């Protein structure tokens, strides 16, 4: 397995950086409007992504994208923005040790949505894992 191209390596990186996001975000939203905090975070993400594109020489004209790609990338951006706005507000109002695991219910949601809308096949490991995530989030939220 080529580690540089492994989806698992990038998924673990995503989980690790999401954990740091929760921790740093909880500290960062103290005493600031959560929407403004999300805006600042978004600017930083734009700068970091632009830097990576520049360093790797990956800038390209977006005119080559199909309308289909544009529509779904815009919808993804809207969903991301709404997710971040909700997440930062939740971090302001609740403990990070509860907010972050509840946020990870997105895993259970995406399993269901991928089965319904993308026609992905259900497997026992995916269904059991999704169920355990749901159960864990419920335990964390209720106790």
Secondary structure, DSSP 4 states (H G I P E B T S, - for coil): --GGG-HHHHHHHHHHHHHHHHHHHHHHTTTS-HHHHHHHHHHHHHHHHHHHHHHHT----GGGS-HHHHHHHHHHHHHHHHHHHHHHHHHHHS-HHHHHHHHTTHHHHHHHHHHHHS-PPP-HHHHHHHHHHHHHHHHHHH-
